[in-house]
Amino acid sequence: MQPQQQPSDEPELFDKASVTSNMKAIGYIRTISTIVGGFSAGIFGFTGFKGFALFVIQYLLTSMAIVAFNFGGRTKIYVPQTSNLAFLVSGMGNEALAFVLYWTLMYALVHIY
């Protein structure tokens, strides 16, 4: 026999449109922050590990700011089935591509040409 699961006191009801809107807003904030970080890394002349370290720091700080200021520390209310740790690092790979694009663009414009 399988153990029976106890019913939860609180039903989990989410509006799909609201969750989608939240994810779009989060993506917009992260993208703008990543572009600014890439510009900064290029202008200040970061190369190699220093540039990627700036990206990781910038991305984590942006995600922590979203959780702290917008979500009040409660990620599951706005983004269901996501823990705080998973939220902090989700989408990092996609944003890394944008960061490298703007980083190399600004580095080339400021330091090479």
C-alpha positions in Angstrom: 0.0 0.0 0.0 1.1 3.5 -0.8 1.0 6.1 1.9 -1.9 8.5 1.4 -1.0 12.1 0.9 -2.5 14.6 3.2 -4.6 17.2 1.5 -3.1 20.7 1.7 -4.9 23.3 3.7 -4.3 25.9 1.0 -5.2 25.2 -2.6 -2.7 26.3 -5.2 -4.5 28.4 -7.7 -2.5 30.4 -10.2 -3.7 32.6 -13.1 -1.6 31.5 -16.1 -1.7 35.0 -17.7 -0.4 36.5 -14.5 2.4 34.0 -14.2 3.3 34.6 -17.9 3.3 38.3 -17.3 5.5 38.0 -14.2 8.0 35.9 -16.2 8.1 38.4 -19.0 8.8 41.3 -16.6 11.5 39.3 -14.8 13.1 38.5 -18.2 13.0 42.2 -19.2 14.7 43.3 -15.9 17.4 40.6 -16.3 18.0 41.5 -19.9 18.4 45.2 -19.3 20.7 44.5 -16.3 22.8 42.1 -18.4 23.2 44.6 -21.2 24.3 47.3 -18.7 26.7 44.8 -17.2 28.1 43.9 -20.6 28.6 47.6 -21.5 30.3 48.1 -18.1 32.7 45.2 -18.6 33.6 46.4 -22.1 34.1 50.0 -21.1 36.2 49.2 -18.0 38.4 46.8 -20.1 37.6 43.6 -18.3 39.0 40.5 -20.0 38.8 36.8 -19.4 37.8 35.6 -16.0 37.2 39.1 -14.6 34.4 39.7 -17.2 32.7 36.5 -16.5 33.0 37.1 -12.7 31.3 40.5 -13.3 28.5 38.7 -15.2 27.9 36.2 -12.4 27.9 38.9 -9.7 25.7 41.2 -11.7 23.2 38.4 -12.5 23.0 37.1 -8.9 22.6 40.6 -7.5 19.8 41.4 -10.0 18.0 38.1 -9.1 18.4 38.7 -5.4 17.1 42.3 -5.8 14.0 40.9 -7.7 13.4 38.4 -4.9 13.9 40.9 -2.1 12.2 44.0 -3.4 9.5 42.7 -5.8 8.7 39.3 -4.3 9.2 40.1 -0.6 11.3 36.9 -0.4 8.3 34.7 -1.5 9.2 33.4 -4.9 6.5 30.7 -5.0 3.7 33.2 -5.0 4.7 34.9 -8.2 6.6 32.0 -9.9 5.0 28.7 -9.0 7.1 25.5 -8.7 10.3 27.5 -8.3 12.5 27.6 -5.2 14.5 30.7 -4.4 17.8 29.1 -5.4 16.4 27.8 -8.7 15.0 31.3 -9.4 18.4 32.9 -8.7 20.2 31.0 -11.5 17.4 30.3 -14.0 18.0 31.8 -17.4 21.7 32.5 -16.7 22.8 30.7 -19.9 20.6 32.8 -22.1 21.6 36.0 -20.5 25.3 35.1 -20.8 25.1 35.2 -24.6 23.7 38.8 -24.5 26.4 39.8 -21.9 29.2 38.5 -24.1 27.8 40.2 -27.2 27.7 43.7 -25.5 30.9 43.1 -23.6 32.9 42.4 -26.8 31.1 45.2 -28.7 32.0 47.8 -26.1 35.5 46.5 -25.5 36.2 46.6 -29.3 34.7 50.1 -29.6 36.5 51.6 -26.6 39.9 49.8 -26.5 40.6 48.6 -30.0 39.2 51.2 -32.4 
